[in-house]
């Protein structure tokens, strides 16, 4: 018989509704239970009592409704799914099965039986039970379970509520007989893998689903389901009695399962609905319900999430151990090939296995050797259940004496210095808690959140991602991803120095103070303890202390200024330091999140690298020679485009040295080719082309200069949905603005050049019309901001300081990103007739850090400077 869906309450047969007193009793009782739990101390014991009490309260209500409804004789009411486990979260589904005996099944098709069943379900809705219901015979249940593993899983957790217990026992026996443990295990394993992929295969998402994410409650439920299906037990204690888990692991499971249940129950209450995601909007409120308070720069929500991540990590480890153990038990009749690797380890069908359970207790050095053997042995794809369990139970062996042991230190360095396998080895070391136990400083950042709006990983996961990125530069198979980085890496003599820098670059996050300097202290101590040569130790410390420097210079300073390059080159010292820092910087930006890195940032970093390398080599030509070389290359490009000799001269005669210093030869040629006919135009000329860097558009604007021109340009791009990545502003001697913009459409499905070709004509026409307008500037839009920005807004900051020459001013703006932001800034600058010479627009996830090079009479007045800064703060202020 097909499931009978409950009718909506407004479809109810009013005559069949229970007495209002029952509805009030149920709702009042549920509210009292929730309020008592809300006021109680949030502990594992209190949540277990609460969930069972809520389930019993629902049980009693359903039983009373069943008896009131005059249900068919011989039928039974069963709790199934999560409700069948005998615990219920405040807003979880209440899934029930009305089980009919064969003699009644046919009668249920008649109108009277249908009305009786519908009246029961409607009554459930009326009292406030939002149930999921089905009506089936035993045969129907078995048939549906064979077709759908989800139904089979729900029936596996069935629990008798009322009605015919004999029918329930018959059903349970038939369900057990129909179960195929091997097929069920395979199906649930594949289902779990698919679910993990959906949630990015990590327990460390910044907005995890505490039920479905890796390391969530579902992972524990899967273990129990497959264990039940195989007849291995129905509780953790029963699994321990069968030898699948140790008593110590039972305690750990119960503790971490309780923590996850506690967080989920509090989340439901705070949200006031079924909500299993720890979204940013709710994290602070859930933390407050636990009584957490932030201190020393740490938010209360970070304390909550740190607790969640530790529980999720432990669940992930124990899930792996148990699933592998159950798989071995279910498939015990199948021979598993075993091959000795050495006296301590075996190759068990491609899984690394310890030769005996007490290996680590007798030989603690074997703990780190595990990962070295994993790297060195071809064909090994993971750690066996026996090895995972041995590592889990050996955590207390990794104490201060273990960390000081000379053999262990040599083993750790061997892992770093291997020709391959660092990425997977260090991920495994983190998953098994070995990395944090050996590098005690690393343990402090495991599961630590980063509320800076551009990191999408916890600190430990970000570090391992950066290590992966650095490692890929040295792997030939990945040379196509970042060819220039791979080219530089191929000539770098000691990759392991970069791996150390990657491990330590953010290891001091969350302590307060400058994490780069604090990390420098930590990496220096590490190098001293591991007897790393002074030169290599100095390089590692340099990289950690300066891992943000190259990004800052590339994205915030004028790379056409020789003094900027000279100062940066002096800081680098030599080509080895420069190359190492470039590789680490690219890996670091790529490791913050998929939306932070883009081709424009890559070009800025590569330009800075090449300019600095030339300065370090001492072969850099003087400025005049460099500009002449660019002009000559531009003439060659113009000739290739069939331009007549001298085409460029009328335009170039109006341009000064700074123009040629800021633009490369291809841009200079493009400008000359586009503008030679329009040098005396009175209407704006706009030309666009796919960006030479392969992402977005490059847009040229040539127009008689006016105070609000930049504002109008920004206003157009804002209204058209484009984001400005970079702006080069120049005013010719003839009084014309010659501005070049790098823009992208953040909402475009792809940023490939082909996707932008169709936009070129539209941009050229609409932008020219917008710039020709003489009407008042529209007010900047207060665009919608993301949930992350609403939850963690960036404190707006404005800084105005003179450059080193004292002739221009550097304006720095930092705030949360939103549409219309740059336009709002441009309006303030235009209002005060501030000349903009260069704009560096840096978007880091959902935070912007923009730098402008400005000049103008107003800059000479301290009073006016304060007014400009105040107006800019008002313009960029976050408005929820």
MIDO-436068 format. One record per residue (C-alpha): residue in one letter; x, y, z. Coordinates in steps of 0.05 Angstrom, whole numbers, padded with zeros to 5 digits, always signed. Each point is the difference from the previous one (the first is absolute). Example, Ala and Ser with C-alpha at 12.3 -4.5 7.8 and 13.67 -1.06 7.14 Angstrom:
BEGIN
A+00246-00090+00156
S+00027+00069-00013
END
This chain:
BEGIN
X+00000+00000+00000
X+00027+00068-00018
X+00016+00051+00054
X-00057+00043+00023
X+00021+00072+00003
X-00030+00042+00055
X-00049+00052-00024
X+00014+00072+00017
X-00035+00025+00063
X-00047+00044-00039
X-00026-00063-00035
X-00016-00033+00065
X-00067-00031+00016
X-00019+00045+00058
X-00044-00054+00030
X+00060-00046+00007
X+00044+00049+00037
X+00018-00018+00072
X-00022+00042+00059
X+00035+00067+00007
X+00024-00023+00068
X+00046-00052-00033
X+00029+00052-00045
X+00014+00047+00058
X+00029-00057+00042
X+00048-00021-00055
X+00023+00070-00018
X+00005+00022+00072
X+00039-00062+00019
X+00049+00009-00058
X+00010+00073+00016
X+00014-00017+00073
X+00052-00052-00019
X+00035+00049-00047
X-00001+00055+00052
X+00028-00046+00053
X+00056-00021-00047
X+00013+00072-00019
X+00011+00019+00072
X+00039-00062+00019
X+00075-00005-00002
X+00019-00022-00070
X+00031-00068+00011
X+00002-00066-00036
X-00044-00030+00055
X-00052+00055-00004
X-00007-00005-00075
X-00008-00076+00002
X-00055+00007+00053
X-00034+00055-00040
X+00000-00037-00067
X-00029-00063+00033
X-00052+00039+00038
X-00022+00036-00063
X-00007-00067-00036
X-00040-00030+00058
X-00046+00061+00000
X-00013-00010-00075
X-00009-00075+00012
X-00054+00012+00052
X-00037+00049-00045
X+00001-00047-00060
X-00024-00059+00042
X-00058+00041+00026
X-00018+00023-00070
X+00004-00071-00025
X-00049-00025+00052
X-00046+00060-00012
X-00001-00012-00075
X-00027-00071+00001
X+00054-00028-00045
X-00008-00068-00034
X+00006-00061+00045
X+00066-00037-00006
X+00037+00061-00027
X+00062+00029+00034
X+00030+00070+00006
X+00076+00002-00007
X+00050+00056+00009
X+00051-00002-00057
X+00060+00039-00023
X+00034+00046+00049
X-00062+00000+00045
X+00006-00075+00003
X+00065+00007+00039
X-00041+00025+00059
X+00027+00071+00000
X-00027+00062-00033
X+00028+00068-00014
X-00046+00061+00011
X-00017+00010-00074
X+00017-00068-00031
X-00048-00041-00041
X-00045-00050+00035
X-00001-00059-00048
X-00051-00055+00013
X-00023-00063-00035
X-00070-00027+00005
X+00011-00074-00009
X-00061-00039-00025
X-00009-00076+00003
X-00017-00034-00066
X-00072-00011+00021
X-00011+00075+00009
X+00040+00025-00059
X-00055-00010-00051
X-00052+00032+00044
X+00044+00061+00006
X-00017+00017-00072
X-00073+00013+00017
X-00023+00071+00017
X-00013-00015+00073
X+00070-00028+00013
X+00031+00058-00039
X-00040+00049+00042
X+00023-00033+00064
X+00074+00003-00020
X-00007+00071-00026
X-00034+00022+00064
X+00058-00027+00042
X+00052+00036-00042
X-00040+00064-00002
X-00008-00002+00076
X+00076-00006+00006
X+00009+00063-00040
X-00054+00035+00039
X+00034-00010+00067
X+00066+00025-00028
X+00034-00064-00023
X+00028+00012-00070
X+00006-00074-00015
X+00026-00037-00060
X-00045-00061-00008
X-00007-00062-00042
X-00051-00057+00001
X+00026-00068-00021
X-00005-00075+00010
X+00062-00041+00017
X+00004-00022-00072
X-00003+00072-00023
X+00056+00019+00048
X+00047-00055-00024
X-00014+00016-00073
X+00013+00074+00010
X+00063-00014+00040
X+00029-00042-00057
X-00010+00058-00048
X+00023+00057+00044
X+00056-00004+00052
X-00028+00063+00034
X-00065-00037+00015
X+00040-00060+00023
X+00040+00044+00047
X-00062+00032+00030
X-00032-00068+00012
X+00064-00025+00033
X-00011+00050+00057
X-00074-00016+00009
X-00027+00002+00071
X-00067-00025+00025
X-00049+00052+00027
X-00068-00033+00005
X-00048-00048-00034
X+00017-00073-00015
X+00068-00019+00029
X-00006-00067-00034
X-00004+00034-00068
X+00060+00043+00018
X+00041-00061+00020
X-00018-00035-00065
X+00020+00062-00039
X+00067+00006+00037
X+00016-00073-00014
X-00018+00007-00074
X+00041+00063-00006
X+00060-00034+00031
X-00007-00060-00046
X-00003+00045-00061
X+00062+00039+00019
X+00063-00013-00041
X+00057+00028+00043
X+00052+00004-00056
X-00046+00036-00048
X-00025+00047+00054
X+00072+00016+00022
X+00020+00015-00071
X-00060+00044-00012
X+00008+00040+00064
X+00075+00008-00011
X-00011+00028-00070
X-00056+00044+00027
X+00046+00027+00054
X+00055+00015-00049
X-00048+00037-00045
X-00025+00040+00060
X+00071+00018+00020
X+00015+00025-00070
X-00062+00044+00003
X+00027+00032+00063
X+00070+00011-00029
X+00027-00063+00033
X+00022+00037+00062
X-00026+00007+00071
X+00030+00070+00002
X-00049+00040-00043
X-00013+00068+00031
X-00075-00012-00002
X-00004-00076+00013
X-00063-00041+00002
X+00006-00033+00068
X-00043-00058-00024
X+00023-00013-00072
X+00071+00028-00007
X+00060-00047+00007
X+00010-00011+00075
X-00074+00015+00013
X-00053-00042+00035
X-00017-00036-00065
X+00070-00032-00002
X-00014-00032+00068
X-00069-00022-00022
X+00029-00034-00062
X+00047-00041+00044
X-00058-00022+00043
X-00044-00017-00060
X+00051-00045-00034
X+00017-00032+00067
X-00074-00016+00013
X-00009-00026-00071
X+00059-00048+00011
X-00026-00022+00068
X+00060+00029+00035
X-00037+00041+00052
X-00048+00056+00012
X+00040+00043+00049
X+00072+00022+00007
X+00008-00047+00059
X-00025-00059-00041
X+00050+00017-00054
X+00055+00001+00053
X-00023-00068+00024
X+00009-00027-00071
X+00071+00028-00002
X-00015+00053-00052
X+00017+00057+00047
X+00038+00009+00065
X-00030+00024+00066
X+00042+00063-00006
X-00027+00014-00070
X-00071-00011+00027
X+00011+00056+00050
X+00029+00045-00055
X-00059-00015-00046
X-00051+00014+00054
X+00034+00065+00019
X+00005+00027-00071
X-00068-00025-00021
X-00029+00035+00060
X+00035+00065-00018
X-00028-00002-00071
X-00070-00015+00026
X+00005+00056+00050
X+00020+00050-00054
X-00055-00024-00047
X-00054+00005+00054
X+00021+00070+00019
X+00003+00019-00074
X-00072-00023-00010
X-00023+00042+00060
X+00037+00062-00021
X-00025-00004-00072
X-00071-00016+00021
X-00004-00050-00057
X+00035-00061-00028
X+00069+00027-00016
X+00061-00045+00000
X+00050+00048-00030
X+00043+00042+00046
X-00008+00061-00045
X+00035+00064+00019
X-00066+00034+00017
X-00012-00051+00056
X+00070-00017+00026
X+00003+00059+00048
X-00069-00014+00029
X+00015-00074+00008
X+00065+00017+00035
X-00037+00046+00047
X-00049-00056+00017
X+00061-00039+00025
X+00023+00059+00040
X+00063+00008-00041
X+00036+00067+00001
X+00055+00025-00044
X+00066+00026+00026
X+00067+00024-00025
X-00027+00013-00069
X-00037-00067-00004
X-00074+00001-00014
X-00049-00042+00040
X-00021-00032-00066
X+00073-00022-00011
X-00001-00035+00067
X-00063-00037-00021
X+00028-00019-00068
X+00066-00023+00030
X-00039-00049+00043
X-00040-00023-00059
X+00062-00011-00044
X+00035-00042+00053
X-00062-00044+00007
X-00008-00006-00075
X+00073-00018-00009
X-00004-00055+00052
X-00065-00026-00032
X+00035-00002-00068
X+00057-00041+00029
X-00045-00049+00037
X-00047-00006-00060
X+00059-00022-00043
X+00023-00051+00051
X-00068-00030+00011
X-00021-00001-00073
X+00064-00037-00019
X-00008-00048+00058
X-00073-00015-00018
X+00020-00009-00073
X+00053-00051+00021
X-00050-00037+00044
X-00054-00001-00054
X+00049-00023-00053
X+00037-00048+00047
X-00008-00058-00048
X+00041+00036-00054
X+00075-00010+00003
X+00039+00065+00008
X+00070+00001-00032
X+00055+00018+00049
X+00071+00020-00017
X+00055+00018+00050
X+00032+00068-00010
X+00048-00003+00058
X+00001-00029+00070
X-00052+00050+00023
X-00048+00010-00057
X-00041-00041-00050
X-00034+00016-00066
X-00071-00024+00010
X-00033+00004-00068
X+00028+00070-00011
X-00011+00024+00071
X+00058+00011+00048
X-00008-00045+00061
X+00041-00005+00064
X+00030-00069+00011
X-00029-00003+00071
X-00049+00041+00042
X+00051+00020+00053
X+00053+00024-00051
X-00004+00073+00020
X+00000-00014+00074
X+00065-00040-00007
X+00031+00044-00053
X-00026+00072-00001
X+00047+00017-00057
X-00044-00042-00044
X-00055+00053+00005
X+00036+00048-00046
X+00030-00057-00039
X-00071-00018-00020
X-00005+00061-00044
X+00070-00007-00028
X-00016-00072-00021
X-00066+00025-00029
X+00040+00049-00044
X+00053-00050-00020
X-00041-00062-00016
X-00032-00003-00070
X-00072-00023-00001
X-00019+00021+00070
X-00063+00042-00003
X-00019+00008+00073
X+00005-00025+00071
X-00037-00063+00022
X-00050-00001+00058
X+00051-00035+00043
X+00051+00056-00013
X-00051+00055+00010
X-00021-00030+00066
X+00072-00009+00023
X+00014+00074-00016
X-00063+00023+00034
X+00018-00037+00063
X+00073+00022-00002
X-00015+00074+00006
X+00022+00003+00073
X+00068-00028-00020
X+00015+00064-00039
X+00021+00042+00059
X+00056+00051+00009
X+00052-00055+00003
X-00025-00028-00065
X+00006+00069-00032
X+00071+00009+00025
X+00023-00069-00023
X+00057+00007-00051
X-00024-00061-00040
X-00070+00029-00006
X+00028+00067-00023
X+00040-00035-00053
X-00061-00040-00023
X-00041+00064-00005
X+00054+00033-00043
X+00003-00063-00043
X-00075+00007-00013
X+00011+00072-00022
X+00059-00018-00044
X-00031-00058-00038
X-00005+00009-00075
X-00076-00008+00002
X-00060-00013+00044
X+00002+00060+00048
X-00071+00023-00015
X-00033-00066+00017
X+00048-00016+00057
X-00013+00065+00036
X-00075-00004-00010
X+00001-00069+00031
X+00043+00025+00057
X-00051+00054+00014
X-00060-00046-00006
X+00031-00049+00050
X+00021+00057+00047
X+00074-00018-00008
X+00019+00067-00031
X-00029+00041+00057
X+00031-00047+00052
X+00069+00004-00031
X-00002+00074-00019
X-00033+00026+00064
X-00005+00070-00029
X-00042-00028-00057
X-00049-00032+00049
X-00022+00070+00022
X-00028+00018-00068
X-00035-00066-00016
X-00073+00018-00012
X+00012+00075+00010
X-00046+00043-00041
X+00022+00061-00039
X-00053+00054-00001
X+00035+00044-00052
X-00051-00011-00056
X+00049-00028-00050
X+00026-00064+00032
X-00050-00056-00011
X+00039-00052+00040
X+00020-00006+00073
X+00073+00018+00013
X+00026-00071+00000
X-00036-00017-00064
X+00025+00064-00033
X+00071-00017+00019
X-00006-00070-00029
X-00031+00030-00063
X+00059+00047-00008
X+00048-00059+00011
X-00038-00037-00055
X+00005+00060-00047
X+00075+00007+00011
X+00010-00074-00010
X-00038+00002-00067
X+00050+00051-00027
X+00052-00056+00005
X-00043-00054-00033
X+00009-00002-00076
X-00071-00026-00010
X-00027+00066+00027
X+00046+00046-00041
X-00058+00021-00044
X-00036+00033+00059
X+00052+00054+00014
X+00056-00008-00052
X+00042+00058+00026
X-00002-00026+00072
X+00017-00070-00024
X+00058+00029-00041
X+00028+00035+00061
X-00011-00060+00045
X+00039-00045-00047
X+00062+00041+00014
X-00011+00006+00076
X+00051-00043+00037
X-00036-00016+00066
X-00075-00006-00006
X-00006-00023+00073
X+00019+00070+00024
X-00063+00025-00034
X-00041-00056+00031
X+00024+00022+00069
X-00018+00072-00015
X-00069-00022-00023
X-00010-00039+00065
X+00019+00059+00043
X-00024+00061-00039
X-00067+00005+00038
X+00015-00043+00059
X-00003+00059+00049
X-00070+00022-00021
X-00048+00016+00057
X+00052+00019+00052
X-00004+00074-00007
X+00056+00041-00027
X+00033-00008-00069
X-00007-00073-00018
X+00056+00008-00051
X+00051+00020+00053
X-00025-00051+00050
X+00003-00053-00054
X+00071+00021-00016
X+00019-00015+00072
X-00033-00069-00004
X+00033-00020-00065
X+00068+00023+00026
X-00009-00044+00061
X-00021-00059-00044
X+00061+00008-00045
X+00047+00003+00060
X-00031-00062+00031
X+00004-00038-00066
X+00072+00020-00014
X-00016+00036-00065
X+00059+00037-00030
X+00003+00074+00016
X-00011+00023-00072
X-00062-00042-00010
X-00027+00018+00069
X+00009+00074-00016
X-00038-00009-00065
X-00058-00036+00035
X-00005+00054+00052
X+00004+00054-00053
X-00058-00032-00038
X-00044-00006+00061
X+00013+00072+00023
X-00011+00029-00070
X-00053-00047-00029
X-00048+00060-00007
X+00050+00050-00026
X+00001-00017-00074
X-00075-00002-00005
X-00005+00068+00034
X+00051+00033-00045
X-00029-00030-00064
X-00071+00019+00016
X+00009+00067+00035
X+00061+00035-00027
X+00019+00031-00067
X+00043-00052-00036
X+00019+00052-00052
X+00038+00039+00054
X+00074-00021-00001
X+00006+00017+00073
X-00054-00050+00019
X+00037-00055-00038
X+00067+00021+00029
X-00026-00001+00071
X-00032-00068-00010
X+00063-00029-00032
X+00041+00025+00059
X-00048-00036+00046
X+00006-00065-00039
X+00075+00001-00002
X+00011-00053-00054
X-00036-00040-00054
X-00008-00062+00044
X-00039+00038+00053
X-00041+00034-00054
X-00018-00065-00036
X-00017-00035+00065
X-00045+00057+00023
X-00034+00004-00068
X-00017-00075+00001
X-00025+00003+00072
X-00042+00063-00015
X-00035-00032-00060
X-00013-00064+00040
X-00026+00040+00059
X-00049+00043-00039
X-00025-00061-00038
X-00010-00036+00067
X-00046+00052+00030
X-00060-00018-00042
X-00023-00010-00072
X-00024+00072-00008
X+00062+00037+00024
X+00050-00018-00054
X-00009+00028-00069
X+00043+00011-00062
X+00008+00074+00014
X+00033-00013+00068
X+00043-00052-00034
X+00023+00052-00051
X+00016+00052+00054
X+00042-00051+00039
X+00036-00024-00062
X+00014+00072-00021
X+00029+00016+00069
X+00042-00063-00002
X+00030+00015-00069
X+00013+00073+00016
X+00033-00018+00066
X+00041-00055-00030
X+00027+00049-00052
X+00017+00049+00056
X+00035-00054+00040
X+00041-00020-00060
X+00027+00069-00008
X-00016-00001-00074
X-00062+00043+00003
X+00004+00055-00053
X-00011+00071+00021
X-00070+00029-00004
X+00012+00036-00066
X+00027-00062-00034
X-00057-00042+00027
X-00052+00049-00027
X+00033+00004-00067
X+00000-00076-00005
X-00075-00001+00015
X-00012+00052-00054
X+00040-00040-00050
X-00039-00063+00016
X-00065+00038-00005
X+00019+00026-00070
X+00015-00072-00021
X-00069-00022+00024
X-00033+00058-00037
X+00036-00021-00064
X-00026-00070+00009
X-00070+00030+00001
X+00014+00037-00066
X+00005+00069+00032
X+00036+00053-00040
X+00068+00023+00027
X-00009+00059+00046
X-00072-00017+00018
X+00018+00002+00074
X+00036+00067+00001
X-00059+00048+00008
X-00024-00038+00062
X+00069-00012+00029
X+00017+00073-00005
X-00054+00015+00052
X+00024-00053+00050
X+00054+00005+00053
X+00049-00051+00027
X-00047-00027+00054
X-00048-00025-00053
X+00053-00042-00035
X+00026-00025+00068
X-00069-00025+00021
X-00022-00035-00065
X+00033-00058-00036
X+00014+00000-00075
X-00065-00037-00019
X-00043+00051+00037
X+00039+00059-00029
X-00010-00027-00071
X-00074-00014+00013
X-00011+00071+00024
X+00035+00030-00060
X-00038-00044-00049
X-00067+00016+00033
X+00008+00075+00009
X+00040+00029-00059
X-00063+00024-00034
X-00032+00029+00064
X+00053+00044+00031
X-00044+00062-00002
X-00067-00033+00015
X-00049+00036+00045
X-00040-00063+00015
X+00026-00059+00041
X+00033-00057-00038
X-00005-00069+00031
X+00035-00062-00027
X+00000-00069+00030
X+00035-00066-00013
X+00006-00068+00034
X+00053+00009+00053
X+00070-00022-00021
X+00004-00039+00065
X-00059-00042-00022
X-00051+00022+00052
X-00051+00056-00008
X+00005+00061-00044
X+00051+00055-00008
X-00036+00066-00012
X+00031+00065-00027
X-00034+00066+00014
X+00023+00064-00036
X-00038+00063+00015
X+00008+00074+00015
X+00018+00000+00074
X-00051+00024+00051
X-00003-00005+00076
X-00054-00055+00003
X+00025-00043-00058
X+00027-00056+00043
X-00065+00000+00040
X-00041-00008-00063
X+00045-00056-00024
X-00008-00037+00066
X-00074+00013-00001
X-00007-00031-00068
X+00040-00063+00018
X-00040-00007+00064
X-00067+00005-00036
X+00024-00049-00054
X+00020-00052+00053
X+00075+00005-00011
X+00053+00000+00054
X+00061+00043-00011
X+00064-00039+00014
X+00050+00054-00019
X+00001+00071-00026
X+00057+00039-00033
X-00018+00073-00002
X+00037+00050-00044
X-00013+00071-00023
X+00032+00023-00065
X+00034+00068-00010
X-00060+00018-00044
X-00048-00008+00059
X-00028-00068-00018
X-00011-00058+00047
X+00031-00065-00026
X-00022-00054+00049
X+00007-00075-00005
X-00042-00047+00042
X+00003-00075+00013
X-00071-00024+00015
X-00034-00066+00012
X-00072-00021+00009
X-00003-00038+00066
X-00067-00031-00020
X+00025-00027-00067
X-00002-00076-00004
X+00069+00000-00031
X+00056+00052-00001
X+00030-00025-00066
X+00015+00051-00054
X-00052-00030-00047
X-00055+00014+00051
X+00016+00075-00003
X+00005+00010-00075
X-00075+00008-00006
X+00001+00055+00053
X+00051+00044-00035
X-00047+00038-00046
X-00051+00009+00055
X+00052+00028+00049
X+00030+00047-00052
X-00068+00029-00018
X-00032+00004+00069
X+00062+00025+00036
X+00009+00057-00051
X-00072+00021+00010
X+00006-00002+00076
X+00063+00043-00002
X-00030+00050-00047
X-00057+00013+00049
X+00002+00067+00035
X-00055-00013+00051
X+00013-00006+00075
X+00033-00063+00024
X-00049-00051+00028
X+00008-00020+00072
X+00042-00062+00010
X-00040-00064+00011
X+00003-00036+00066
X+00004-00068-00031
X-00018-00064+00036
X+00055-00031+00040
X+00012-00073+00014
X-00017-00036+00064
X+00074-00004+00017
X+00008+00075-00005
X-00062+00011+00043
X+00026-00047+00053
X+00072+00023-00002
X+00004+00071-00027
X+00068+00030-00010
X+00014+00063+00040
X+00005+00055-00053
X+00068+00033-00001
X+00028+00058-00040
X+00073+00021-00001
X+00029+00060-00036
X+00075+00010+00000
X+00052+00034-00044
X+00044-00044-00045
X+00075-00002+00010
X+00011+00060-00046
X-00054+00041+00035
X-00031+00020-00067
X-00059-00048-00001
X-00044-00033+00052
X-00015-00073+00011
X-00073-00012+00018
X-00015-00070+00030
X-00070-00024+00010
X-00020-00065+00035
X-00072-00023+00010
X-00051-00054-00016
X-00013-00010-00074
X-00066+00020-00031
X-00025+00025-00067
X+00008+00075-00011
X+00058+00006+00049
X+00052+00027-00049
X-00051+00048-00029
X-00015+00027+00070
X+00075+00012+00011
X+00007+00033-00069
X-00057+00048+00015
X+00036+00026+00062
X+00065+00009-00039
X-00036+00035-00057
X-00037+00046+00048
X+00066+00027+00027
X+00034+00001-00069
X+00052-00050+00022
X+00040-00025-00059
X+00006-00076-00004
X+00064-00025-00032
X-00002-00074+00017
X-00050-00048+00030
X+00017-00068+00028
X-00065-00037+00014
X+00011-00063+00042
X-00059-00045+00017
X+00016-00054+00051
X-00061-00043+00001
X-00052+00047+00029
X+00048+00052+00026
X+00031+00055-00042
X+00066+00035+00010
X+00006+00055-00051
X+00059+00046-00010
X-00002+00066-00039
X+00056+00047-00019
X-00031+00070+00002
X+00019+00073-00003
X-00034+00068+00002
X-00001+00066+00036
X-00046-00027+00054
X+00055-00048+00022
X+00042+00059+00025
X-00050+00018+00055
X-00001-00045+00062
X-00071+00023+00015
X-00024-00019-00069
X+00036-00067+00005
X-00040-00016+00063
X-00065+00019-00035
X+00016-00044-00060
X+00017-00059+00046
X-00065+00011+00039
X-00042+00002-00063
X+00034-00063-00026
X-00015-00037+00065
X-00073+00020-00007
X+00000-00023-00073
X+00030-00069+00015
X-00036-00012+00066
X-00034-00068+00005
X-00076+00005+00002
X-00034-00065+00019
END
